[in-house]
Amino acid sequence: EKTFFCFGDKLFFTNTGMKNVHNSIINLLEGHPELNFINDILRDFPSGEVYLVGGAIRDAIIGIPVTDFDFVVRGVPSVALEKWLERHGSVDFVGQRFGVYKFLPTGCSHDDFEFIDLALPRTETTIRDSQGGYRDFEITSHPFLPILYDLERRDFTMNAIAYEMRSKILYDPFNGQKDIERKMVRAVGEPAERFREDLSRMLRALRFSVQLGFIIGPKTTKALVDNFSQINEQRIVVGSLVNKMLGRNRDFVVPRSTIGR
């Protein structure tokens, strides 16, 4: 069952009758009682919404073990959310400027999770004169930003799915489930644009294809082939003491450490 609706000038739909997917997500969450703090957030913030997003949903649908959990918390002011997290566990505010918090609920240890990522909904806009570095973004987070804005900034359709924990509605505006069913890596929106925003996404496409045994969609493949030579692009770096000591005035747009990983 699909419910279609308009959002701005775009047409989206939610899946409300995908029983197999719904059951996969429910089984996943029930298998991790350490995630019960989500119910506490929903209880303490009656107008709040919590979405399971990204790779956890993808892997649950595929049927492979889920090791990382990412949530988007909407409808809760950032200050209130931060205070709640501090009262209910340990929280790392290293990503606070981008509306991202790394959280470990009370009673959990790093043997259970390194951290659980909770984020406010956010958008990303490439900065002027960007050459495709993965940090060449202006990130805007806002607690009341619609989840669809958050999903449309993501790299591939299989990662642009969200499951709202209170309503139990699955949001899949880019047909990610369909692409998972046909084992296809497909970029969200215009593939060349997604890759030019962040060149390392081309490596992610290849990695997902190899790890999951997926093919890469025709348009995404063309954009990858057309743009892949840029993976070795360099740019002038701002003078720093380290660069001066090394006699270095240029650096790779995509860090070699990223390619190594």
ABEGO torsion letter per residue (X at the ends): XBBBBBBEABBBBBBAABAAAAAAAAAAAAABAAAAAAAAAAAABAABBBBBBEAAAAAAAAGBBBABBBBBBBGBBAAAAAAAAAAAEBBBAAAAAAGBBBBBBBGBBAAABABBBBBBBBBBBBBBGBAGBAABBBBBBBAABBAAAAAAABABAAAABBBBAAAGBBBBAAGAAAAAAAGBBBBBEBAAAAAAABAAAAAAAAAAAAAAGBBBBAAAAAAAAAAAAAAABBBBBBBBAAAAAAGBABBBABBAAAAAX
